[in-house]
């Protein structure tokens, strides 16, 4: 089981996005994440699942 937690910066780098874009996607509920003390965090497994869903929808 992979419980790796990523920061906003990590997710932006992983998805090859600007941090601002990743932040906006998370704020709008389009990117699966959660806040800890006001900072966004993401489970890598959720991001990979999200990527697979995006591929199916296109």
C-alpha positions as CSV (number, residue, x, y, z in Angstrom):
1,X,0.0,0.0,0.0
2,X,1.4,3.4,-1.0
3,X,0.4,6.2,1.4
4,X,2.9,8.7,0.1
5,X,1.7,12.3,0.8
6,X,2.6,15.0,-1.7
7,X,2.7,18.8,-1.2
8,X,1.2,21.2,-3.7
9,X,4.7,21.8,-5.1
10,X,5.3,18.0,-5.5
11,X,1.9,17.6,-7.3
12,X,2.7,20.5,-9.6
13,X,6.0,19.0,-10.5
14,X,4.5,15.5,-10.9
15,X,1.8,16.8,-13.2
16,X,4.2,19.3,-15.0
17,X,1.9,22.2,-14.0
18,X,2.5,25.6,-12.5
19,X,1.9,25.6,-8.8
20,X,-0.8,28.3,-9.3
21,X,-2.7,25.9,-11.7
22,X,-2.4,23.0,-9.3
23,X,-3.7,25.2,-6.4
24,X,-6.6,26.4,-8.5
25,X,-7.6,22.9,-9.5
26,X,-7.4,21.8,-5.8
27,X,-9.4,24.8,-4.7
28,X,-12.1,24.1,-7.3
29,X,-12.4,20.5,-6.2
30,X,-11.0,19.2,-9.5
31,X,-7.9,17.8,-8.0
32,X,-8.3,15.4,-5.1
33,X,-6.6,16.8,-2.1
34,X,-7.1,17.9,1.5
35,X,-5.8,20.7,3.7
36,X,-3.6,20.3,6.8
37,X,-3.1,23.5,8.7
38,X,-4.1,25.6,5.7
39,X,-1.6,23.8,3.3
40,X,-2.7,21.5,0.6
41,X,-1.7,17.8,0.7
42,X,-2.4,15.0,-1.8
43,X,-2.2,11.2,-1.6
44,X,-0.1,10.0,-4.5
45,X,-2.5,7.1,-5.1
46,X,-5.4,9.5,-5.4
47,X,-3.5,11.6,-7.9
48,X,-2.7,8.5,-10.0
49,X,-6.4,7.5,-9.9
50,X,-7.3,11.0,-11.0
51,X,-4.9,10.8,-13.9
52,X,-6.5,7.5,-15.0
53,X,-10.0,9.1,-14.8
54,X,-8.8,12.0,-16.9
55,X,-7.5,9.7,-19.6
56,X,-10.9,7.9,-19.7
57,X,-12.8,11.1,-20.1
58,X,-10.8,12.4,-23.1
